[in-house]
């Protein structure tokens, strides 16, 4: 079974759910737990030979704030990714809960 909770740290792209798991995701919670600076977040799906599609791109989440977003995603064919971008010199840290 796929992991539905993730601690994502660093300016990186992280796979949250891989294609073929056939999970239905209807909501995502993103909490910026870094503590003092906002974090920019991309949430997207991709499939080889098809392309990349964004739920959102460069959304700024303030420090110590959570963002809840309704999505309609089934991981049968596409892979779900998150990408964090730091603001200033702090390392971004976001907790992700998929449901």
Secondary structure, DSSP 8 states (H G I E B T S, - for coil): ----EEEEESS-EEEEE-TTS--EEEEEEEEE-SSSS-EEEEEEEEETTTEEEEEEEEEEE-TTEEEEEEEEEETTT-EEEEEEE-STTS--EEEEEE-
